Amino acid sequence: MEHTYQYSWIIPFITLPIPMVIGGGLLLFPTATKKFRRMLSFLSVFLLSIVMLFAINLLLQQINRHSIYQSVWSWTINNDFSLEFGFLIDPLTSIMLILITTVGMMVLIYSDNYMSHDKGYLRFFAYMSFFNSSMVGLVSSSNLIQIYFFWELVGMCSYLLIGFWFTRPVVGNACQKAFITNRVGDFGFLLGILGLYWITGSLEFRDLFEIVKNLIYNNKVDLLFVTLCSLLLFSGAVAKSAQFPLHIWLPDAMEGPTPISALIHAATMVAAGVFLVARLLPLFRVIPYIMNLIALIGLVTVLLGATLALAQKDIKKGLAYSTMSQLGYMILALGMGSARSSLFHLITHAYSKALLFLGSGSIIHSMEALVGYSPHKSQNMGLMGGLTKHVPITKISFLLGTLSLSGIPPFACFWSKDEILSDSWLYSPIFAIIACYTAGLTAFYMFRIYLLTFEGHLNIYFQDYSGKKSSSFYSISLWGKGGSRLIKKTNSFLTFLKINTNKRASFFLKKTYRADLNVRKSSSTFHISYLNNIFFPYPQEANNTMLVPMLVLASFTLFIGFIGSPFNQEEESLDILSKLLTPSLYFLDQNSKESTDCYQFLTNATFSVSIAFFGIFIASFLYKPAYSSLQNLDFLNLAVKKGFQKILKDKIIYLIYDWSYNRGYIDALYTKSITSGLRGLAEFTHFFDKQVIDRIINGLGFTSFFLGEGIKYLGGGRISSYLLFYLFSIFIFLFLFLVVPFLLF
């Protein structure tokens, strides 16, 4: 064990050669480097798998021996100031390393096929490897300044990855929005670090917690200042984990490639905020009101994220708001002091949400063959439906993730979310009611996404060659039982005719056309046409390189929840998860979790599962396949077609829908209050600088010039004139500074 711990400091640097080699190769030898792209991608997966083996070994050591190891060496020494660099291994670090490496490796394998036809393939893998290295360094840091160093590296990598397709203006705006929003929280984080160092003189976690605790108990420190520093530290987690009110960057981050969305939303960037709060929980627990504020922020985020996900049409943005809501559950649990349930939900949610995002990538991949490479079309659930028979493996995997996130047993998130709901009843009944209500909303919007995507029929707009939009249509399935369909447009209607099911389409034509299913190779429209005939390619299941990671994550979603199951207990001992977290909970000054009474667990589980099934029932009632192909596919149209006209007349329904679809008007509020205000201030400053400051300076210059021009004519060369002018100036000076003050005072 000591031998393993001795060399564990190498872990953050194992994957670092990949971005260095790729970056240097693309800069110096771009053509030769691109020829080895597959080898470099394999090497990145191989190195990350080595990190995963290290992480598994450390996790087993933590389970067996319950020891905490820390290795520290001095980085900078100056008189009394010493900046140290260290590596801390405890159960919290072990859990995060497992999440980062397992999910990261699945995403890398998935990306090999998903990004295979992208020109930035190597650049993508360089960013991903650097992202993983930064995250590994963050979770293994032993002090605050080291965490901040890797914290900023993670933010930089997220900026590069979100803006990967930077040639699109909307992508550039999205990555800038994410970067600036996180800088707000990170600036507060830095101020909190400096404030605590000024109080304690240390940045190491153990020393910091002990010193602050003693100072507060002995009344030797200003409690208001310590509270302010703690709030500033928490602001970093608020931005990173997309908590209210700094959550606005998360849905826009979906403009990046789908594998990035999976990595950011599952086990890396957004999980960093939860990790930071868990790491600093001993500090927060000794400061009054901080824990209550953390719980309140988490509760607001839980409800806000769920309501904003109700009417989203973009599949990735719907999942993004789902991530925001689930992160709120984790922060809520930490604020209630339930570190175990929060970390448990972090584990289960990571695998379930990674599965959902990779599943959405497979859906988008298949939709691109139909509508072309356009995020506004291939990600729009209004253009989906009827995919069940054509992407069955993706459908099953996505359904497993949906059931897990909805809280249906025995899937992973059921065990962790049920534990959080149970703890919330002990903390506050009001908090518990809101949390349980949000659990029902989660089941509703997750099954809404599932039903609109896989069930029902296609709803799509066709365009003629003049660019005008024709009338919409829907049928049992666009592709039918046999596969593809050929659609012939006439002046007044669309005639549907079945064609051959092979790759070649023939409609009484002399020529045949092969559909290019490799949509990323084509830069033009994907509708292969001849005269007025339009051919739609057959949607295909994803490649095995994409399916295998999804199946692995699906297995985690099925079985990972049992590590924290109340039934997984021995007599007079704790379950596996509690055994693992015991050192951390002891480090956090918390008692070990007692075994759960079977009757109490079944009562709580029955209540939470009933809420989830009620949400699923409502979603199935409103979005069942018979109506899922209606135009626009939104809640209002569906409800109208189902006979809810009287209910929809109520303004509350309209307000709820508008609130969700318009993101709660929070982005508009920030635009009006902050963005417009800053822009107005900048314009005023520009005007003042241009019209006032510049004119004063220019006026002084012109005045000096004209005075010089005028004075030069006074010089006639006569000494007597110079002396007379000199004496006259002295007389004026004495009069102003001696006589005038005497007369006034």
N, C-alpha and C positions, 0 to 999 in steps of 0.2 A: 504493500500500500504506500509506504513512504517513497519507494522508488517511483511509483506512478505520480504521486503528488510532486515529487522533486522536479519532474520535467513537464508538469502540466502548464507551465507558463508559455510553452511553445504553441499551445492550442490556437490562440488568436492569430498566429502568424503562419499557420499551415497553408491556408488558402490564399494568402497574400501574394505569392509569386504569380498567380494567374493574371490579375489585372496589371501587374508590372510587365510581364512578358507580352501580353496582348497589346497593352498601350505602347510599349517601346517598339514592338514589331510593326504595328500599324503606322507608327510615326516614321520609322527608319526603312522598313522593308515591307510596305503594304501588300504588294503582289504575292511575295513569298509567304507572308503570314496568312493570307486568306486561303492559300492552298492547304494549310494545316488546320483549318477551322474545326473539323470534326475531331481531330486529335486533341486540340486545346479544350474543346467542350467536354470531351471524355475525361481529360485530366482534371478539369474543374469539379466534375462529379466525383472522381476518384479521391481527390484531396478532401472534399467535404465528407465523403464516407469515412475517411480516416479520423476526422474530427468527431464524427458520430460514434465511432468505436471508442474513442477516448471518453466521450460523454457517457456512453453506456457503462464503461468500466468505472468511472467516477460515481455514477448513480448507484451501482451495485455496492461500491465501498461505503456510500452513505447509508444505504439500507442496512448493511451488515454491522457497521461499526459506529455509526452516529457521531462522526468526528468532524470537526471544522478545521480546515487547513488554510493558513495564510502565509504567503511569501512576499516580503517587502524589501525593496532596495532603494537607496537614495538616488534621486534623479538630479536635484539641484540643492546645493548647500550654500547658504550665505548667512554667516553669523548665527543668529537664533532661528533663522527661517530654513526649513528643510522641506523640499517637495519630493514626495516619494511615489514610486511606481510599484504596484503590487498586484497579486493574483489571489483572489479569495474563492475558496471552494467550500460551499455549504449546500444544504438541500435545495435552497432557492436557486442557486447557480446551476446545480445539476439538472433541475427541472427545465430551466430555460435553455440550457445547452441541448437537451434532448429535443425540445420543441423546435429550436432553430435549425438543428442539423437534419432531423427527419423530414420536416416540412420543406426545408430548403432543398434537400436532395430530390424530393419528389417533384418540386417545381422546376428544378434544373433539368431533370430527365424529360418532363413534360415540354419544356421550352425548346428542346432540341428539335422537335417536330413543328411546334407551333410557330417558331421564328425561323424555320429552316430556309424560307424563301425571302427573308428580309435582308436588305443590304447591310444593315447594322448588326448582323448576327454575332460577330465577335465582340463588338462594342457592348452588346447586351450582356454577354456572359462575363465580360470584364466588370461591368457595373454590378452584376448580381454577386460575383465572388467578393468584390470589395464591400458590398452591403453585408454579406454574411460575416466577413471578417470583423467589420465594425461592430456588428451586433454581438458577436461572441466576446469581443473585447469589452463591450459595455456591461454585459451581465456578469463578467468575471472580475470587474474592477473592485479594488479594496478601499477606495476613498472617493470623495465627492468630485475633486478636480479631475481625476481620471475618468470618472463617469461622464463628466461634462465634455471632455475631449472626444470620447467616442460618441457621445450624444450628438455632437455637431457633425461628426463624420456620417452618422446615420442620416441626419437631416440633409446633408449634401448629396448622399447617394439617392435618397428618395427624390430629391429635386431632379437629378439626372435621369432617374428611371421614369418618373411621371412625365417628364418632358422628352422622352426618348424619341418620339416622332415630332420633333420640334419644328418641322417645316409647316405644320398646321397651326394657324394662329390660336385656335381654341386650346390646343395642347400647351402652347407657350403661356397663355393666361392661367391655365390650371396649375402648372408647376410653379409659376411665380406666386400664385395665391397660396399654395401649400407652403412654400418657402417663407413668405412674409408672415403668414399666420403663425407658423411655428417659431419664427424669430421673436414674436411678441412674448410667447411663453418662455422661450429660452433666455431672453434678457432678464425676465423675472427670476428664472432659475439661477442665473449667474449672480444676480444681486443677493439672493438668499444664501448662496454659498459664501460669498464675501462677508455677509453679515454674521453668519455663524462662525466663520473663522475669526472674525474680530472679537466675538464673545468668548470662544473656547480656545483659540490658538491651535486648533487641530482640525484636520479634514478626514482622519481615519474614523470609520464607523464606530468601532468599539469605544474609542476615546471620546468621540463626539457625543454619543448617547449618554455615557456615564457623566460627563462634565455638565451637560445641559440638565440632566435629571437632578444632580446635586445642587446646581445653582438655583433651580426653581424651588426645590424643597427647602433650601436654606434662605430663600428670599434675597439672594445676592445678585439678581439680574432683573432688569426691567422686563416684566412679563409681556407688556405690549410690544416691545421690540422683538422679543423671541417669537411671538405670535406672528408678527409681520414677516419675519424671515421664513418661518414655516409656510406661510401662505405663498410666498414667492417661490419657494421650492416646489410646492404643489402646483403652481401655475405652469411649470415645465411639463408635468404629467398631464395637465388639462389639455394643453396644446397637442402633445404627442399622441394621446389616446382619444383625441377628438371628443372631449367632454364640453358640455355647454359652459361658456358661450364661444369657445374657440373650435367649434366642430365644423365650421363652414368649408374647410378645405377638403374634407374627406370625400364627398360625392364627386367633386371636380377632379379628384385624383384618379378617377376611373378612366380618364382619357389616355392613360398609359396602357401598355400591353396587358392582356389579361393575366399572364403569369405574375406580373408585378403586383396586380391587385390581390392575387392569392397570397403572395408573400407578405405584402404590407399588412393585409387585414387578418392574417392568421397568426404568425409567430414572430414577427420582427417589429416593425416600427410602432404600430399601435399597442403592441404588448409591452413595449419599453416603458410606457407611462404607468401601466399597472405594476410592472416590476419595480419601478422607482418608488411608488407609494408603499409597496410591500417591504422594500428594503429600508425605508425611512419610517416605518410604522412605530418602532420604539420611540422615536422622537415625537411623532404626532400624538402618541397616547398620553404623554405627560403634560401636554399643553391643553388647557381647557378650551372647549368649543371647536377645536380644529377637527376632531373626529366627527362631530355633528355636521360641520360644514362639508366635509368630504362625503358623508352619507347623503346629504341634501343635494350636492352637485351630481352625485351618481344617480339619485332617484329622478331628478329633472331630466338627465340625459336618457335614462331608460324610457321614460314616457315620451319625450320629444322624438327620439330616434324611431320609436315604433309608430307614432302618428305620421311622421314624415314619409315612412315607407309604404303607407297604405295606397297611394295613388300614383306611384312612380311607374313610368312606362319603360324606362331603360332598365334592363335586367341587372346590370352591374350596379347602377345607382340604388336600386332596391336592396340589393345585398349589402351595399355600403352603409345605408341607414340601419340595416339589421346589425351590422358590426358595431355601429355606434351605440345602439341600444344594449347589446350584449356586454360591451365594455362598461356601460353604465351599471349593469348588474355587478360586475367585478369591483368597481369603485365603491358601489353601495355596500357590498359585503366587507370591504376593507374598512370603510367608515364605521360599520357596525362592530368592528373588531373580529370578524370571522375571516381570518387570513386563510384558514384551511379551505373553506368553501369557495373563496375568491380564486385561489390558485387552482383548485380542482376545476372550476369553470373555465379558467384560462386554458387548461390542458384540453378539456373536451371541446371547447369552442374552437380552438386552433385547428384541430383535425377536421371537424365538421365544416367549418367555414372554408378551409382550404379545399375540401372536396367540392363544395358548392361553387366556388369560383372557378376551379378547374373544369367543373361540369358546364358552367356558363361559357367558358372558353371553347369547349367542344361544340356547344350549341351555336355560338357565333361562327365558329369555323364551318359548320354545315350550312348556316344561313348565308354565308358569303357566296356560296356557289349559286344561290338563287337571286339575291338582290345586289350582289357586287360588294366590293370592299368599301363599305360605308358604315361607320359606327352608328350613324343616326338611323340606319335601316336594319343592319344585322344585329343590333342590340335592342331594338324596339320590340317589346313583347306584343305590340299591336300587329306586327307582321309575322308572328309565330303561330304555332298551333299545329296539331296533326303530326308531330314529329315522333310519336311513340313507336310506330312500326319501322321507322327508318334509323333511329338511333337508340336501340333498346338498352344497350349497356349504359350509355350516358343517362338515359331516363331512370334506370334502376339506381344508379349511383346518386343522381340528384335527388331522387325520392328518399333515399336513406339519409342524406344530409338534411333534407327538409323535415323529416320525421324527428331527427335528433334535435334540431334547433327548435322545433315546436314543443319539445318536452314529452315525447311519447316513449314509454318504456318498451324495450330495455336499452334504447339507444343512449349514446354517451351523455348528451347534454341534459337528459332527464335527471340523472343522478345529481349532477352539480347544481342545476337550477332549482330542483326541489329542495336541496339543502339550503340554498340562499333564501328561498321563500319561507322555509321553516324558521330560519334564524331571524327573518324580518318580523315575524309575529312576536318574537320575544323582545325585539328592539322597540317597535312602535306599530300599533295596529293600523295607523294611517299609512305608514310606509308600506306595510304588508298588503293593504288593499290595493294601493297603486301598483305595486310590483306584480300582484296576481292578475290585475286587470291587464297589465302590459303583457303578461304571459299569454293571455287570450288573444291580444292583438298580434303577437308574434306568430302564433299558429295561423291566424287569419291571413296576414300578408305573405307568409311563406308559402301557404297552399295556393294563394292567389297567383304567385309567381309560377308555381309548378303547373297549375291548371291552364293558365294562359300560354305556357310554353309548350307543353307536351300534349295536352288533351284538346279536344275540339277540332276546329278547322282553321284554315289559313284565311287571313284577311289582308289583302295587299292591293295597292293601287298600281295600275298599269299606265304607262305613258306611251303616247304615240310618238312618231319621229319628229313631229313639230314641237315637242316639249310640253304639250298640253296634257293635263291629267284627265284620264278617262274615268268612267264610273267604276266604283268598287264592286267586287263580287265575292262570293264565298260559295263553296261547295263542300261535299263530304271531305275531300282532300284534294289539294292541288295536284298531287302526284298520283292519286288513285291507287287501286290495288295493284296495278301492273307496274307502276313506276312513274315515268314521266308523262306529261301531257303536252300536246301542241295546241296552242290557242290561236284561233284565227279571228281577227277583229273585223267586223263589218261596220256599216254606217250606224246601225242602231242597236246591235247586240253582239254578244260574244258567243261563238260556237265552240263547244268543247269536243274535241275528238281525240280518241285514244290512239297512241302510236306505239311503236315497238319498244320493248323494255330493255333492249341492249343499248350500248353506248352510242349507236348511230341512230339518228332520227330520220324518218322518211315519211313524207306526207304527199304522196303522189307526185314527187318531184324527181327530176333526173339526178339532182345532186343530193348528196348526204353530207351531214355536218357532225363532227365529233365534238361533244361537250367537253370543254377543258375543266375538269373538276379541281385542278390545282389552281385555285382562284388567285393565289398570291403571286403567280407568275404573270398575270394579265393586268395591264394598266387601263384597259378600256372597259366599256360596259360588258356585262356578263350575259346579256340576252343575245343569243345567236339568232340572227334574223335572216329571212329571205322574203322580200316583198312585204306583205302584211302578216307574215307568219312569225311567231315568236316561240322559241324553244326554251324551256326551263330545265336545267340540268337536274338530275336525280340527286337528292341529298344523301350523303354517305356518312357512315359511322366514322369516328376519328381513328387515326392510325394507332397501332398497338403501343407505340411510344407514348402516346397521350393517354391511352386507356389503362395501362399498367399502373401508373401513379394514382389514377383515380380509384382503381380497385384496391390498392394498398391502403389508401386513405379511408375507403369505405370499410375495410376490415377494422381499422382503428376506431372508426365511428361506431361500429357494432360492439366492440369488446373493451375499449379503453375505459368506459365508465364503470366497469365492474371492479376496478382497483379501489374505488372509493365507496362501493356498495355497502350498505349496513349489514347485508347478509354475508359479506366477506370478512367475518370476524371470528377470532378464536376466543376461547374462554380466558377471561382476565387479560386480554391483550387487545390491541387496536388493529384496525384494518391496515392494509399495506400502505395506503396513502398517508394515514396518520403516523405510521412508523417512519415513513420517509420524512414527513414534515415535523416530527417531534423536535429535532435540534433547532430548526428555525423557529418553531413556536416557543420553545424554551428561550431562545435568543431574543424573541419578541416579548418575553415576560408574560406569556399566556399559558393557561393551563391546557393540559392534554384534553383532546375531545373524548368525552365519555361515550360509551356504546349506546346506540340508539335503541329505544324500546320498539319492538316489532309492531305492536299495535299502533303506537304513535306514528311510526313511519308509514304504515299502510293508510292511516287516516289522512295524513298530509299528502301522500302520493295520490290518493283517490280524489282529493279536492283539486290538486294541481292538474292532474290528467283530465278531469272533467272540464276544467276551464279550457284546456288545450283542445279537447274534442269539440267543445262548443264553438271555438274559433274556426276549426276545420269545417264544421257543419255549415256555418254561415258562409265561408268561402266557397264551399261546394254548391251551396244553394244559389249563390249569386253568379258563380263562374263555372257552372257545370257545362260539359261539352256541347250541349244542345244550343247554347247561346254564346259560346266563347269566340265565335267568328264574326260577331257583330261589328259594325263600323266603329272605329276608334278604340274599342275595347277598354273603356273606362267604367268606373263604378256607376256613373249617372246613366249612361246609355243602357248598360246591362239591367240596372234596376228598373228603368222605364219599361224595357221590353218584358220584364217579369211582373209587371203590374203594380209597381210601387209608386205610381204617379202621385197618389195622395200624400204618401210619406215624403216624397221628394219636394213637395210644395213647402215643406217646413224649411225655413231658412237655415236651421241648424245643420241639416245634411249638406246643404250647399257650402256653408262655412267650413265644415270639416273637410270636404273635398278640396275646396280652394286652399285651405290651410296646408294640406298635405302636398298637393300638386305644386304649390308655389313655395315650398320649403319653409313654411311657417312665416313667410315674409321677413325672415331674419336677414337674408342676404340683401334684400331691398332696403331694410332699415340701416344696415351697415353702410350700404352705398350712399344713402341719403345723408346719414349723420357723420360718418367717418370719412369715406372716400370723397364725397362732395365737399365736406368741410376742409379737408386737407388740400384738395384741389383749389378751393376758393382762397385759402390762406396762401398757397403757392402763387396764385395769380396776383393777389394783393401785394405780396412781397416783391414779385417781379415788377409790378407797376411802381411801387415805392422806390425800388432800386433804380429803375429806368428813368422815372420822371422826377424824383426828388434828389436822391444821392448823386446820380450821374450829372444832373443839371447843376448842383452845387459845386461839384468838383470841376466840371467844365467851366462854370462861371468864374471860379477862382483863377483858373488858367487864363481865360480871356481877360480878366481884370488885370492880372499880373502883366500880360502881354501889352495891353494898352497903356498901363502905367509906365512900363519900361519905355514904350515908344514916346510917351509924352515927356518923361523926365530927361531923355537923352538930348532934347532940344534946349534944356536949361543950361547945359554945359557950354559956356562961351569961352572958356580958357582964362578968365580974369580971376585972380586970387581974391581980390576984394569982394567980388560977388559971392564967391564960395563962403568966405568968412561971414558976410552979412546973412546969408541963408542959414549957416550953421548956428549963429547967435539967435536968430529968430526962432529956430526949431527948439533950442534950449529954453527960450523964454516961454514958448507954448507948453512945453513939457512941465516946467516948474509951475506954471499957472494951473494946469490941470491936476497935478498931484499934490500941490501944497496950498494954494489959495482957495480953490474950489472946495476941498474938504473942510477947510477952516471956516468958510462962509456958511456951509451947510450944517456943521455941527457946533 
